[in-house]
Amino acid sequence: MLLYCIDLRWHVIWLLIQASACSFVQFYEKSSRLGFALSTLREHNGSPDELLFQLRVPSEAGWGAVGTGDKMDGSLMFILYASDNPGDATKRGHDTPEPSSKLSYNIVNASNDGVTLTADIKCLNCTRYSRNSVDIASSAQPWIWAIGPGDPVRSSSQDADIKQHSHDGVFFTDMTKSVTMSSNIPSISGTSNIHATAQPGYINDLVILHAVLLGLAFVIAFPLGTLTLRAFRSFTTHWIVQLISLTASSVGFGVAIALSILGIEWRHFSAAHQIIGIVVIVLALAQGQLGYWHHMQYKKLGKRTSVSYMHIALGRGVIWLGMVNLVLGFLLDGSTAMAAGAAVVSVVVVAGMEAVLFWNRRRLLAKSIASSTTDLPLTVHGDPAGS
């Protein structure tokens, strides 16, 4: 019985050790030596709301920061730099560069040993920050990090002038692993990521490449290809431009698949932009095949067929849907200004394209009526001899 009790006690201790090991998340950027450890405090039966975290940056960097979300716009940032007082450090609230007045927080400890700046912070309402808030239930909560260019920053003011970062990036934490019943602030341990994943730096380059390829294809190339045939009667230019557009779209689609696999924030593949994107590319490929069938039948029969009308209707529908999805893509990335700009440009392009096509239809109709009038037989009424 005694042995059983001892075994049970060690079993309980092991469970407590396991629970303790899962009560915080840690991100460590090895090249810049920026560290961030975070727990979310659950008090009794209440929901976790209080963030307990430690931020550590090398003194030689001048300053370092972490922030909520995956971009600076709307991020709640914590920026750490040396104070005027030896051995102290200063925590900034929000890099606009005005500090935030809406936060309730305590700087439990701040130190500067000449090598490392360290701050232990309790933030009482960070999870309720209105923009780029922290989702405690998220398994991929986005954060940004940045570190200074190495110029010394010493100030006891939250309005200190700091220079633009030399390095920055995005990482994601599994917040479900950060919940704890302890009010102790976690300490950064080692140089490994714990329940955290850094986003590779090339992800942003792939996002830009994807946006450029699909944006140019659906806002410029596809509409231009339509106009070259309908308004300027150049079939050769039409199929060359549309082939280039389709190729660019396919490459952009391939980049999107890579982003959905490599980018942790898009792995769920549930966003409307992703789903509509697949539909658009499938329809665009089908549209290309319909165009080939239409051309072959037109050469053979000398007139339009049902395939021709399907090709015309589907083509314009694909262009419109592609433009809508471009706007959704910017919204998915959080770029509301770019989304608004894309929407305006798309409306202008569609209106211009439809105006040119309408003018072309009126011109062809007028030409057809004039041709029909000229071909009518001449009828003379009255006495040809004038009697």
Disulfide bonds with the S-S distance in Angstrom:
Cys123-Cys126 1.84
